[in-house]
């Protein structure tokens, strides 16, 4: 977090320097306010670049065995540019090396952990173990400590679900 603040300050200083050079090259015909405006635009541009490349940066940090299952984009009033191009703020990942499959009563069951990464002022990682019946497509979350199924939260996945195809293939 502190490094982003330092980088934003330096981006603002560099952009303000460009504004100062432009003002000098124009023979001081450009108004004085061009320097702080360029500085502010430099800091804003840096922040926008960091926000829009966050997902690609996090995806590059994942191991090769991890597969992104879903992404969520969002918009915000204080970021009006996100209404034109929404930015990815949350995604779900399954690590294929951590999938345990078993056979029970003729049905193939897969136990895995779904990782959700959310972008906030600091990144948030949420882990949830699941049990998936590959034949009936029923997905049930497991209690984190006891690994007992939470049956009241059972749901059936679509046949085209990326989670189903990645976990059961």
N, C-alpha and C positions, 0 to 999 in steps of 0.2 A: 504494500500500500504506500509506504513512504517513497519507494522508488518511482511509482507512478506520479506522485506529487512532484518529485524532483525533475522527472522527465517532462512533465507538463510545464513547469517553470522554465526549463531550458528551451522547450519548443516555443514558448511565448517570447523569451528573450531573442531567440533566433529570428522569429517572425517580426518582432519589433525592430531588430537590426536591419532586416530587409526593407521595412517601411522607412527607416531613417536613411538608408542608402537611396531609395527611390526619391525621397524628398530632397536629398542633396543633389542627385543627378538632375532633378527638374529645376534646379536653381531656386529652391525654396518656394516654388509656385504651388506645390501641394500644401494643403493645410497642416498645421501642427498635430491635429488630432489623428492623422493617418498612422503615426507611430504606435500609440496605444491600441488603436483599432486593429492594426496588424498583429500586435502582441496578443490581444484577446482572441482573434481568429486563429492564431497559431495554437494557443492552448485548447481552444474548442476543437480544432481539427485533430489534434493529438488524442483528445478524449474520445472523439467519435471513432477514430481509427482503432483504438484499444477496445472499445465496446463491440465493434463489428467483427474484430478478429479473435475475440475471446473463444468462441466455439472451436475454430480451427486450431487455435493454440492448445486448448485442452484436449482436443481429439489427437493431436500429435503427441501428447504426453502419455496416451493410453498404450498398454502393451499390444502386441500384434494379435493376441488371442481375444481381445475385446472387440465387441461389435456394438455400434450405436443402434439402438432399437427405435427410439423416437426422439424427436426434438420439439420444443415449444418456443414459439416466438411471441414477443409482446410489444406493445406500444405504450408510450407514456406521454402525458401532456407536457411535462417539462423537457421532453426530447421530441420536439415536433417532427423531426426528420424520420422518426420511427413509424409515423403514419404512412409515409411513402414507401419505406423499406423497413419492415419490422425486423428487429434483431433477435437472434437466438439467445434465450436467457436460461434455458433448462434443457437437459437431455438425459436419456436413460441408456444404460450400458449393461450388457451381459458379457461375462468373461467365459469363453467356451472351455477353458481349462478347469473351471470350478463347477462344472455341471456333473452331477452324479445321477446316473440312470440305473433303475432297478426294474425288475419284473414282479408284478403282484396280481394274482388272479387273471393272468393273461393280458394284463394292461401294462404298457410301458410308462413308468413314472420318472419324471426328471425333477431333481431338487437342485435349485440354483439360487444365487443371490442377484437381485436386481439393484444396480447402483444408479442413483439419481444425483446429478450434479446441477446445482443452481447457482446462478451468478447474482451475487449481492455485493456489498462493500467488501466482504470476504466470501470466497466460494464455500458453498455448503454441500457436503456429501451425505446423502441419506442412503442407508443400506436396508434392504428388506429381503429375508429369505422367502422363497416360494416353493410350492410343489405343484407340478403340472402333469396332468394325465394326458399323454400324447394322443390317445385314441378318442377320448370324449372332449378334449380341448378345455377341460375344467382347470382353472387356476385358483389356488387357495394360498393365502399368505400363511406363513408359519410364525409362531411366537419366537421372538429372538432368543430367549433363554432356554425354554423347554423344548423348542422345535415341534410343538404340538400344533396341528392345523387349527386355524381360526375359521370355523365352518360358516359362521354368519357372514363372512366376507367373500365367499366363493363366487366365482363368475366364470362364464364361458367365453372363450376367445373366438374371434372370427376365423374362418378357414384361411384367410389371407393375412392373418396377423404376422408381422415380422418377428414378434417374440416367439410364436409357435414354430415358425420355420427355422429360426436360429437355435432354439433349445432342443427341438425334437429331431433335427436332421442329423 
